[in-house]
């Protein structure tokens, strides 16, 4: 067998508790599989079990948020990692994770963490939590918590289980020794509870059980309650139990403190009350289990509760609080009403659940998978990329650029992290599932750029002053900040211009010449940069949206139906926009309305206006719609780029001023006619070998109608042209990633 890595497990302590038992069982199983396992903690009752398994334990005081103990722990762990030649550090709590995270920045080891529950994020604690390169969560709801509260990516989270040693926890284990020790008689019904009795809620079930003793004794006079577990609340809870026993007049509640013979204690009882790992151990021992914890109450476990219990790792998160009345009701039902065959059936079912879902080997397998992925991360260069663009402004074209770039960069490798600068960060994150920062927060943008490798000024006509000089200066300032912080900059598939003002042209030249690499989506932009005196390395590629996919035809038809668009006739898509300082817009609206009426009457097709930017395109679309004599429809809803492309794919042909409407149509091989308000439109019409209806300032109605006549008659010819031309542009668009990878590797 090939030599396995050395793994250092770090945790707060080794007293009784679910996380502690988890670490002990995992460590023993990994050792059995050939890994060299070392454990560091503040020590406790499980030290002996580790030593008996041949696992070295180091005492490191990671059990308190005490600055002096944390500093001491830092240097002790540093020495252990160095002396033992540790390959993987696996931290199992917030303090060990924080300290190991500091060491990870300076030492070459793979860093993995496990979370066994949820932690408070108040008082800045969120920022003192380090989840490592990979994090192992013990349930799906904890995975969601990690993603929502800490922004951890789904691919970096591995789901595992609390693996149970079914040989140790077995109905074949005897509880006689413990019953003799405690003086439990044959006819004394016994409830067992196991948990760590610490502050923070973990002792809730124990406290409720103690409070239940009065009521239980009325129903079951000779009942016994056995509690195993230590912690900082043990003394106060024992005092309370002693008071209850005094009132009852006998020792009803037995507080054992911290013990390692949990398997025998479980077998000494008739029914178990508790949650998490202890509940699973009871189930493995074929004990009927009442799920009751600080997070909630689920009651007697059976097959109807399996899925909910698995979702919250048998911790009852999301359920009603544990209270005296329901707990007493379930315990009394178990002892006085439940048929013996039901008790036997539930006991056997619980053990079957453990064998199927909670084996120790499965737990080890999950961890090894996380280790291997972490090792890959350690041995593979990791890159952080920032995407700056016109994102979060409800412009479908620019949103399509965002999605295309993000998808293509993601496909370059798992070792590339991407952060998007957005005008509406929460909305962008919710819609597309990307990491975002607010583009107008200097602090957020500064920190993002400071921690990145490359800034991409990404897609669209960002460097232009026809919209405003302010917009131009924003994108230039991002480039300049990146260079000041020593970062690489790539203009990614940019459209350049128009930049009209002489001062602005000079600024563009000065800043853009600092870029490390420039790719441009069309030749006009290349010429425009050269005319401004930009000499930085530049290549003409294509718009990344030529690589974007769409929703299915079936889903597109559903969206059309929802929008009230009839599909009894073929659809002609029309996409118009306003242009700044457009003096003859009203004249264009009249002519476009006449064109749409003619198409409706001549070809008996429905006219649907495609809105690419909400609300800007709605206004001019409605102007044309209102001027028409015949019915037409405006798609006013805010659709994703995937949805818009799918909808366009259900149309017979497209008439458009918008560049990305033309690109969407080309991707779906839908013939198109373009109207030119900007040189980029003419460039792509030429590249796609599709006809132009002319300049918007010089609308030639007769020519446009002739083109559309030919397009309808020779529809297949135009589709074949698009098959070839759009495919070539897709290949050119993928060159953007190739150039980016070369830049990252330099």
WOPEMO-V150901 format. One line per field, one symbol per residue. burial: b if it has 16 or more other C-alpha atoms within 10 Angstrom, else e. Layout:
burial = ???
This chain:
burial = eeeeebbbbbbbbbbbbbbbbbbbbbbbbbbeeebbbbbbbbbeebbeebeeeebebbbbbbbeeeeeebeebbebbbeebeeeebbbbbbbbbbbbbbbbebbeeeebbbbbbbbbebeeeeeeeeebbbbbbbbbbbbbbbbbbeeeeebbeebbbbbbbbbbbebbbbebebeebbeeeebeeeebbbbbbbbbbeeebbbbbbbbbbbbbebeebbebbbbbbbbbbeebeebbebbbebbeeeeebbbbbbbbebebbbbbbbbbbbbbbbbbbbbbbbbbbbbbbbbbbbbbbbbbeeeeebbbbbbbbbbeeebbbbeebbebbbebbeeeeeeebeebbbbbbebbbebbbbbbbbeebeebbebbbebbeeeebbbbbbbbbbebbbbbbbbbbbbbebbeeeeebbbbbbbbbbbbebbeeeebbbbbbeeeeebeebbeebbbbbbbbbbbbbbbeeeebbbebbebbbbbbeeebbbbbbbbbbbbbeeeebbeebbbebbbbbbbbbbbbbbbebbeebbbebebbbbbbbbbbbbbbeeeebbebeeeeebeeeebbbbbbbbeeeeeeebeebbebbbbbbbbbbeeeebbbbbbbbbbeebbebbbebbebbebebbbbbebbbbbbbbbbbbbbbbbbbbbbbbbbbbbbbbbbbbbbbbbbbbbbbbeebbbbbbbbbeebeeeebeebbeebeeebeebbebbbebbbebbebbbbbbebbeebbee
